[in-house]
Structures are given as C-alpha cells and as structure tokens.
C-alpha cells in the first residue's frame, strides 16, 4: 500500500490524539525506511532495532508537537530516527572510551525487502550527493551518516562552526530539491 505524505500527516495527527490504530498504521508505513536509517548510522542490527523502537516511543509521546510547516512528515520522522541513532552511537563511543566495551551480537543482516528498499534509497541519495560540492557532500555524510557533530566537522574541514551549519543547511535544501525531482 503506497502511503502519501498527506496520509502520513493524517496518521501523525491521529497518533497525537492517542489513536493506537493510527500508530500501528504509521509504524507499518514508515518503519522499514526508518530502520534503514538507524541501521546506516549504527551499523548493527540489534542497535538499529532498539533505536527504531525508541524512535517510535518518541513519536508516540511527541506527535502533538508535529506541525505541518511545508516539510514532508517523513522529514520529521527521519529526523527523530536519525537523532535517536546518533545519540545511541555517541553513547556507545563514550562507553568504549571509558573502558566499557559493549557486547555486540553478530549482525544477522537485513532481509531482502529491507535490502531492496535501502539500496534504492541509497542510490537516489548518492546520486543527489554527487551534485553537491565534494566538501559539502563529505560534511553531509559525516553529520548524517557517521554521527559527527557540527564542531567535529568544522574542525575536520577547517571552517568556522557557523559556516559548517550553513553548509549543512544549504546542502540539505539542495538534497531535498534533488530528491523531490
């Protein structure tokens, strides 16, 4: 079943009213894509599954804060999932730095449907990233795929922090325009 942005927006609104059926429908419509984002950031299936679950708890609690502002409702959901995954990644880094090495179970790999969806989305995103200047594309990958902070990226690229924020904001706008074509 194809779900349009308007359908997703309506589901988010119904979730904000406590509609469990809408929450399940929203999960069914978006979880594969959001899981792919979590998996891309965390590179570990178990961690990605936990991040996805945590993301949907945040969606349930914060659906009332979603406001249609011209952006796709998927952008809101993707931001929640990506930020949750990045928080887990940073937490894992700080645990490792303090001497606590997490026990990682072997990754069982994504299923065929997940692989197909992720592959298609990755191709589209990579094609759009190729349209950006090389340093801007590297900054976007660092921020949104590797979980680097703005400060880390600014230092890596030798630019002021506000310049990095501008790079990322403008690059995301260009990516959004490219993906909407």
Buried (B, 14 or more C-beta within 10 A) or exposed (E): EEBEEEBBBBBBBBBBEEBEEBBEBBBEBBBBBBBBBBBBBBBBBEBBBBBBEBBBEBBBEBBEEBEEEEEBBBBBBBBBBBBBBBBBBEEBEEEEEEEEEEEEEEEEEBEEEBEEBBEEBEEBBEEBBEEBEEBBBBBBBBBBBBBBBBEBBBEBBEBEEEEBBEBBEEBBEBBEEBEEE
